[in-house]
Amino acid sequence: MTKPDADPRWIDEDAGPVVRPYAMTGGRAKPTNRFNVVALVFAARPAPPLEVWMVPEHTQIIDLCQRPLALAEVAAHLRLPLGTVNVLLDGLVARGLVQVTDPRPAATLPDDSVFEALIHGLRNL
């Protein structure tokens, strides 16, 4: 009988250390701010030395976002779920280390009166 610890299918050298997302976020599961997936994240300044409240992923986010990156890209680079990155960004935004800019809303369509006037004008031709 093989011990579970020695079973090769439970070992994955490429995975590296496995840390649950809630461990990175200090147990927080929901962010204060819900950032848009395509919102741009930009570091306000270079990463400070690792502080007590920070995890290495905070520094990675700041380093990645020296140029604007979409939230989805940040999550992809870190290989973390979007929800986890949202929570990590909350702490960085609160301390002024990053800025998150939501995309501009799509141009709004004109109201129905414009279309009605257009149809009326075309019928009069």
Summary of the structure (lengths in Angstrom):
residues: 125
radius of gyration: 23.1
end to end distance: 88.9
largest distance: 89.0
contacts: 278
relative contact order: 0.17
helix: 42%
strand: 8%
